[in-house]
Structures are given as structure tokens and as C-alpha cells.
């Protein structure tokens, strides 16, 4: 500890990384509001709860052994996963290397929040039919045996992908592909929501969707921009690339939706922005600015059509996690193979890489593809095993009952409601007043009108 106290750090670098950590944290409530707004009122609060609880699970797991498994500096001979030498953040205080400008602890904080965001993205797969306690157990296991190894592959100096020269700036593999594919597999094991309960389905609060997207966009600028761990030109490049990819992605998705409805969709605009930000995650610190304009268009268009994959796979990916995170993350990684430039990668003044096709590094494409296949395949296999085993354990079944689904996850899993009038309405009908038609003709009239043919029920208000 005496040695640590004697070390000198660059104050700007430490402050910059702390600022990035706080911005990444903001993404978690952003996801909560986004998912909640996309759901029906009767499950709105449960999605906020599950996203915040994913953050809590991630913080505890990262402190216990997550950081050690992903970034242990003593596991240099292992190319696939770290060791437990830093269990409980043991000896994670001073500089990880003599030439570092910051303490290893601030790096651990920043990277830990990356994993928390990954878990929060996956949490959306529980929408309207997933039990919450088994999902928390799932997330802890997923963080340990899925996220940490993949983060080690590409971000730890000893990882095989890092040694091979794979380009993944801020987490196209560990964050986006893992969350997209992992969430999709989890949705498959959950099964589809009952079709009879999806009649007239629509997001219950688009304003909340927009608020969540705004918080995500704000936090994502730190997610991508501060990955450099230093306030340098590469961090500015990553910031601008993220802005442009998001903007163009939102435009592209919105125009595609307009061709069908002849109206401008706010949900479509938000979906496109998120797709552009996800695509920028692995590429924003590697490609020139003009390439982000192309990337935004490709991400918006491809991810829009990718939302149809869930129908072909017969999987109720209710929040389109695969399309907006998994597919967009793959797009960003492939853009690194084509548009990454050695001079952009070197803007931080310390990193050397040959770039991609733009700077005649032709082998980069097969490296990026092999990395995508490895991360996707590993996530599918291990996530499936976790889900299968949990479903076989008494009390750990992932899916709520049909009766619980009909009542809504707020009532079944939380016992509280996002909106007071939902609880009042339920209490009112539990009194049996709707059956006492002779006592109150006005109630009888309203009930008859509600049950009249052609009048949709208030399924999204339950």
C-alpha cells in the first residue's frame, strides 16, 4: 500500500475515466425507461425493476470475481480466461503497469459498468412473462461464464483475440453480440407470449421510450468516447463517430417505416438511433468519420429488416434485442474489417495496428469474421446450457404462469404498479361492482359498452 500512495497519476486521465463511468451508469436507467415504455402498463414497473436489479447483480459479481476473470494481470499464459488472483479486487489499487497514467481500480470501475450494461440489455428478454428471481440467478451465471471469458479474449493482453489483432473498440463482442444473442436464446427458452393477450398490442408510453433512448444516447457518448481511457484525439473521434452513426441510423430506420405506414414513427426513430450507436460501439475508435455515415445507413436498414428474424426463428424477442444489439454489433465489427484505418487507431498516440481494407490490411476480414463466429457460438451454447439447467431446478423455472401473464408482471412479481390508477381499477373490479348491474345502471351501461362487439379490451392497461 505504501508503494501505491507514492505513485503519481495523471489527474486528467483519472477524471476522464470517472466521467466515462458515470455516463455509462446513466445507460442503465435509460434501458429501464426504454423497455418499460415498450411494454404494456401491467408490466411496466417489472421491467424497470429487472434492469436495475441487473445492475446490482453485475456490481456484486464484478467485485467478487468478475474483474479478476476478465482482466487478471497474472493470467498471462491463459488465452481464454483470467484467474482468481484478484478475487474481491485484491491488490487492484495502483498502476497495473509501470507506464500507466491511472490506478487499476478506476479501470475496474469503468469496465465493471460495461458488464452491467450488458446484463441490463439482456434483462429486456423477460418482458411480460419472465420470473424475476430466476433471471437474477441467470444473469450472475451469464456474467461469470459468458461475459468474463469473452471480455478476456479481446481486451486482456493475454486473450487470443487481442493477440491475434481483432479490432473491437468498445464491445461489439462482449457487450453487443453477447447481449443480443444471449437475450434471444433466453427468449427462446421463455417461449412466446400468449397471442390472445397481444390483441391490439402497442407500447404503452412512447414518451418514456424517447426518454430512455435520450439517456442511452447521452451515456453512450461516454461508453464509446471514454474507452480510450485518456482525453485524446481518438476519444474525440469516437465521440463524433458515435453521434453520426446514431443520427443517420435513426433517419434510415424512420424512412423505412414511413414507406409502410406513411407516418413518422417515434419508436422507429429511437430504434434506428440505438442501432447506429450499437454499430458504432466496436468501430467508433477505428474508422474515419465519413465511414460512420455509411455505417449508420447500413445499420438502420439491416437492423430494421432483422427484426423479422424472430418470426422465422419462432422466438418472441419482444424488445428486438437480437436485431438492435446482436446484428448491429456484427455490422460494426465488419466495418472495422473494411474501413478501419491505421492512422485512426493510432490517434491515441500509443496504439499500433494495421487497420483494415482501407489501409490494405486484407487479412483483417477473416479475423473479424472468426471472432464474430466464436463469440456468437460460445454465447448460444453456454447460454442454452444455463437456461436448460435453471429450468430443471425446482423453483427456478424461467417462465411465469399463464394466469400471471394475464394479470401482468407488476402484480405477479412486484406487487406494485407503475401507475396508481391501474391498482385502483383492479380493486374496483375486485369488489364485484361490474356484476351489480341492477344497483348501478351507469356501471351496467359502461360494462355493456366495453363488452360490445368490435370494441377492443384494455389489455395493455391491465
DOZAMI-666622 format. One record per residue (C-alpha): x, y, z. Coordinates in steps of 0.05 Angstrom, whole numbers, plus 5000, padded with zeros to 4 digits. Layout:
BEGIN
NODE      x      y      z
NODE      X      Y      Z
...
END
This chain:
BEGIN
NODE      x      y      z
NODE   5000   5000   5000
NODE   5058   5047   5013
NODE   5080   5038   4941
NODE   5011   5056   4917
NODE   5009   5120   4958
NODE   5075   5141   4928
NODE   5052   5132   4856
NODE   5035   5192   4814
NODE   4976   5192   4767
NODE   4952   5238   4713
NODE   4893   5276   4743
NODE   4860   5289   4676
NODE   4862   5216   4657
NODE   4832   5194   4724
NODE   4777   5247   4719
NODE   4763   5229   4647
NODE   4753   5155   4664
NODE   4709   5172   4724
NODE   4666   5216   4679
NODE   4660   5159   4630
NODE   4640   5111   4685
NODE   4584   5158   4707
NODE   4559   5165   4635
NODE   4558   5090   4626
NODE   4518   5084   4691
NODE   4465   5130   4662
NODE   4452   5080   4607
NODE   4421   5031   4657
NODE   4361   5075   4676
NODE   4357   5092   4602
NODE   4347   5019   4586
NODE   4296   5013   4642
NODE   4254   5070   4615
NODE   4261   5045   4543
NODE   4238   4975   4559
NODE   4183   4998   4605
NODE   4155   5045   4553
NODE   4154   4990   4500
NODE   4115   4943   4545
NODE   4043   4946   4568
NODE   4023   4983   4631
NODE   4012   4919   4670
NODE   4086   4900   4664
NODE   4118   4969   4661
NODE   4147   4971   4731
NODE   4173   4899   4728
NODE   4219   4918   4670
NODE   4247   4977   4707
NODE   4259   4932   4768
NODE   4293   4877   4728
NODE   4340   4927   4693
NODE   4361   4960   4759
NODE   4369   4892   4791
NODE   4414   4871   4733
NODE   4459   4930   4752
NODE   4461   4906   4824
NODE   4477   4834   4805
NODE   4532   4860   4759
NODE   4564   4904   4813
NODE   4568   4846   4862
NODE   4593   4795   4812
NODE   4646   4843   4786
NODE   4672   4857   4856
NODE   4674   4783   4875
NODE   4710   4753   4815
NODE   4686   4785   4751
NODE   4743   4834   4744
NODE   4793   4780   4762
NODE   4766   4731   4710
NODE   4764   4785   4655
NODE   4827   4825   4669
NODE   4873   4789   4718
NODE   4943   4813   4702
NODE   4974   4748   4727
NODE   4939   4702   4677
NODE   4986   4717   4620
NODE   4994   4644   4599
NODE   4919   4633   4591
NODE   4887   4657   4526
NODE   4815   4644   4545
NODE   4800   4667   4616
NODE   4834   4701   4675
NODE   4845   4672   4744
NODE   4821   4688   4814
NODE   4884   4724   4836
NODE   4845   4790   4842
NODE   4785   4760   4878
NODE   4748   4814   4916
NODE   4791   4866   4878
NODE   4851   4843   4919
NODE   4913   4884   4902
NODE   4874   4923   4850
NODE   4897   4991   4873
NODE   4957   5023   4839
NODE   4983   5021   4768
NODE   4972   4956   4730
NODE   5036   4971   4692
NODE   5094   5020   4703
NODE   5075   5064   4644
NODE   5001   5071   4663
NODE   4974   5141   4680
NODE   4917   5117   4724
NODE   4905   5068   4781
NODE   4879   4999   4762
NODE   4819   5010   4808
NODE   4789   5065   4765
NODE   4797   5019   4704
NODE   4760   4965   4743
NODE   4702   5012   4758
NODE   4696   5033   4685
NODE   4698   4962   4658
NODE   4650   4936   4711
NODE   4596   4984   4687
NODE   4606   4957   4616
NODE   4586   4889   4641
NODE   4527   4918   4680
NODE   4500   4950   4616
NODE   4506   4882   4581
NODE   4465   4848   4635
NODE   4414   4905   4633
NODE   4405   4896   4558
NODE   4392   4821   4567
NODE   4341   4837   4623
NODE   4292   4861   4569
NODE   4282   4789   4547
NODE   4238   4777   4609
NODE   4186   4825   4582
NODE   4115   4808   4605
NODE   4126   4734   4621
NODE   4193   4723   4656
NODE   4201   4708   4730
NODE   4249   4756   4763
NODE   4288   4714   4815
NODE   4310   4660   4765
NODE   4331   4716   4718
NODE   4377   4746   4771
NODE   4409   4677   4781
NODE   4416   4671   4705
NODE   4450   4739   4699
NODE   4501   4722   4754
NODE   4519   4657   4718
NODE   4519   4691   4650
NODE   4566   4745   4675
NODE   4614   4693   4703
NODE   4618   4640   4648
NODE   4598   4680   4586
NODE   4616   4754   4593
NODE   4681   4749   4631
NODE   4715   4699   4584
NODE   4696   4738   4522
NODE   4719   4804   4552
NODE   4785   4769   4568
NODE   4791   4744   4496
NODE   4791   4813   4465
NODE   4810   4864   4519
NODE   4861   4829   4562
NODE   4932   4829   4534
NODE   4934   4753   4543
NODE   4869   4739   4505
NODE   4872   4702   4439
NODE   4832   4755   4401
NODE   4875   4812   4428
NODE   4939   4776   4409
NODE   4910   4760   4340
NODE   4896   4833   4326
NODE   4819   4833   4327
NODE   4791   4904   4326
NODE   4735   4914   4377
NODE   4737   4984   4406
NODE   4683   4987   4460
NODE   4650   4919   4460
NODE   4619   4894   4395
NODE   4632   4824   4421
NODE   4628   4826   4497
NODE   4572   4877   4502
NODE   4531   4875   4438
NODE   4535   4805   4409
NODE   4533   4773   4477
NODE   4472   4813   4499
NODE   4437   4805   4431
NODE   4449   4731   4424
NODE   4442   4717   4499
NODE   4376   4754   4503
NODE   4350   4718   4441
NODE   4367   4650   4470
NODE   4335   4669   4536
NODE   4272   4690   4498
NODE   4271   4623   4463
NODE   4272   4585   4528
NODE   4219   4630   4557
NODE   4172   4617   4499
NODE   4125   4665   4465
NODE   4074   4708   4500
NODE   4002   4684   4492
NODE   3974   4710   4427
NODE   3906   4722   4457
NODE   3937   4773   4504
NODE   3973   4810   4448
NODE   3910   4835   4412
NODE   3916   4909   4399
NODE   3985   4908   4430
NODE   4024   4973   4427
NODE   4077   5007   4470
NODE   4041   5039   4528
NODE   4085   5101   4534
NODE   4124   5125   4474
NODE   4147   5187   4512
NODE   4182   5141   4561
NODE   4214   5104   4502
NODE   4241   5171   4477
NODE   4267   5190   4546
NODE   4302   5123   4553
NODE   4333   5130   4484
NODE   4357   5200   4502
NODE   4391   5175   4565
NODE   4422   5118   4526
NODE   4449   5164   4473
NODE   4477   5211   4526
NODE   4511   5154   4564
NODE   4535   5120   4500
NODE   4578   5180   4484
NODE   4618   5164   4546
NODE   4613   5090   4533
NODE   4649   5098   4466
NODE   4686   5163   4475
NODE   4718   5146   4542
NODE   4741   5077   4522
NODE   4808   5109   4504
NODE   4817   5119   4579
NODE   4850   5185   4563
NODE   4826   5252   4536
NODE   4859   5249   4468
NODE   4842   5257   4395
NODE   4819   5185   4388
NODE   4767   5195   4442
NODE   4741   5256   4404
NODE   4738   5214   4341
NODE   4699   5160   4376
NODE   4651   5213   4403
NODE   4638   5242   4334
NODE   4632   5174   4300
NODE   4580   5154   4351
NODE   4540   5217   4340
NODE   4538   5210   4265
NODE   4524   5136   4264
NODE   4466   5146   4312
NODE   4437   5204   4273
NODE   4440   5170   4205
NODE   4416   5104   4234
NODE   4354   5139   4262
NODE   4340   5172   4195
NODE   4347   5107   4156
NODE   4301   5066   4202
NODE   4249   5121   4204
NODE   4246   5127   4128
NODE   4238   5052   4121
NODE   4179   5053   4169
NODE   4149   5112   4133
NODE   4145   5074   4068
NODE   4096   5025   4101
NODE   4053   5070   4145
NODE   4061   5138   4110
NODE   4072   5165   4181
NODE   4134   5181   4220
NODE   4146   5131   4277
NODE   4177   5156   4341
NODE   4192   5084   4362
NODE   4224   5072   4294
NODE   4267   5134   4302
NODE   4290   5111   4371
NODE   4304   5041   4345
NODE   4347   5068   4289
NODE   4387   5113   4336
NODE   4402   5054   4381
NODE   4422   5011   4322
NODE   4470   5065   4299
NODE   4500   5072   4368
NODE   4509   4996   4375
NODE   4544   4993   4307
NODE   4590   5049   4330
NODE   4609   5012   4393
NODE   4663   4967   4362
NODE   4682   5016   4306
NODE   4679   5087   4332
NODE   4752   5089   4352
NODE   4776   5054   4289
NODE   4742   5082   4226
NODE   4744   5151   4192
NODE   4686   5199   4203
NODE   4655   5190   4134
NODE   4651   5115   4144
NODE   4603   5127   4202
NODE   4553   5158   4153
NODE   4554   5094   4112
NODE   4552   5052   4175
NODE   4491   5089   4202
NODE   4452   5076   4138
NODE   4472   5002   4136
NODE   4456   4992   4210
NODE   4388   5026   4204
NODE   4367   4987   4143
NODE   4395   4919   4161
NODE   4371   4921   4233
NODE   4302   4943   4211
NODE   4295   4882   4167
NODE   4330   4839   4220
NODE   4270   4848   4266
NODE   4236   4796   4222
NODE   4286   4743   4243
NODE   4247   4728   4307
NODE   4188   4706   4265
NODE   4230   4657   4224
NODE   4261   4631   4288
NODE   4193   4629   4323
NODE   4222   4666   4382
NODE   4186   4722   4418
NODE   4244   4771   4422
NODE   4197   4824   4448
NODE   4248   4881   4453
NODE   4284   4863   4387
NODE   4349   4853   4426
NODE   4379   4809   4372
NODE   4365   4858   4316
NODE   4385   4922   4351
NODE   4444   4895   4390
NODE   4469   4829   4362
NODE   4462   4846   4288
NODE   4484   4918   4296
NODE   4545   4896   4335
NODE   4564   4848   4279
NODE   4557   4906   4229
NODE   4604   4949   4269
NODE   4656   4893   4273
NODE   4652   4882   4198
NODE   4660   4956   4186
NODE   4725   4951   4224
NODE   4749   4899   4174
NODE   4733   4945   4115
NODE   4741   5017   4140
NODE   4789   5014   4199
NODE   4850   5058   4186
NODE   4917   5052   4219
NODE   4921   5127   4229
NODE   4853   5129   4265
NODE   4874   5073   4312
NODE   4938   5110   4327
NODE   4905   5176   4345
NODE   4914   5159   4419
NODE   4989   5164   4409
NODE   5003   5094   4434
NODE   4964   5040   4396
NODE   4993   5009   4333
NODE   4950   4968   4285
NODE   4950   4958   4210
NODE   4876   4975   4205
NODE   4830   4941   4154
NODE   4820   4940   4079
NODE   4822   5016   4077
NODE   4896   5012   4093
NODE   4908   4947   4053
NODE   4906   4900   4113
NODE   4867   4846   4076
NODE   4872   4790   4129
NODE   4832   4833   4179
NODE   4766   4810   4149
NODE   4774   4736   4166
NODE   4799   4754   4235
NODE   4736   4796   4248
NODE   4691   4741   4220
NODE   4724   4687   4261
NODE   4716   4730   4323
NODE   4642   4742   4308
NODE   4630   4667   4298
NODE   4668   4649   4361
NODE   4632   4699   4405
NODE   4563   4682   4376
NODE   4573   4607   4380
NODE   4601   4610   4451
NODE   4542   4653   4474
NODE   4490   4608   4442
NODE   4520   4544   4471
NODE   4534   4567   4543
NODE   4470   4609   4549
NODE   4429   4550   4527
NODE   4462   4506   4579
NODE   4449   4556   4634
NODE   4375   4564   4615
NODE   4364   4489   4609
NODE   4395   4474   4677
NODE   4357   4530   4712
NODE   4291   4506   4682
NODE   4305   4437   4712
NODE   4315   4463   4783
NODE   4252   4467   4826
NODE   4233   4539   4839
NODE   4279   4565   4784
NODE   4232   4560   4724
NODE   4244   4619   4679
NODE   4172   4628   4655
NODE   4114   4656   4696
NODE   4046   4621   4694
NODE   3993   4639   4643
NODE   3950   4668   4698
NODE   4009   4712   4720
NODE   4020   4734   4648
NODE   3947   4754   4642
NODE   3949   4794   4707
NODE   4016   4825   4688
NODE   4085   4821   4718
NODE   4075   4882   4761
NODE   4021   4847   4801
NODE   4050   4777   4799
NODE   4124   4792   4811
NODE   4128   4862   4841
NODE   4063   4876   4879
NODE   4068   4949   4858
NODE   4047   4986   4796
NODE   4078   5039   4752
NODE   4012   5077   4752
NODE   3965   5084   4812
NODE   3902   5081   4771
NODE   3919   5010   4749
NODE   3915   4987   4820
NODE   3852   5027   4833
NODE   3819   4997   4772
NODE   3836   4926   4794
NODE   3810   4939   4864
NODE   3746   4969   4835
NODE   3731   4907   4794
NODE   3750   4861   4851
NODE   3692   4890   4890
NODE   3645   4857   4841
NODE   3612   4923   4823
NODE   3611   4905   4750
NODE   3565   4848   4767
NODE   3517   4891   4807
NODE   3483   4920   4745
NODE   3415   4929   4778
NODE   3446   4972   4833
NODE   3480   5019   4787
NODE   3453   5027   4716
NODE   3512   5072   4695
NODE   3561   5016   4712
NODE   3518   4967   4673
NODE   3519   5013   4613
NODE   3595   5022   4615
NODE   3607   4947   4623
NODE   3560   4932   4566
NODE   3595   4983   4522
NODE   3663   4953   4540
NODE   3639   4883   4521
NODE   3605   4905   4457
NODE   3628   4872   4392
NODE   3683   4909   4357
NODE   3706   4946   4420
NODE   3777   4923   4438
NODE   3792   4907   4510
NODE   3841   4947   4550
NODE   3892   4891   4550
NODE   3951   4938   4551
NODE   3922   4974   4611
NODE   3916   4914   4655
END
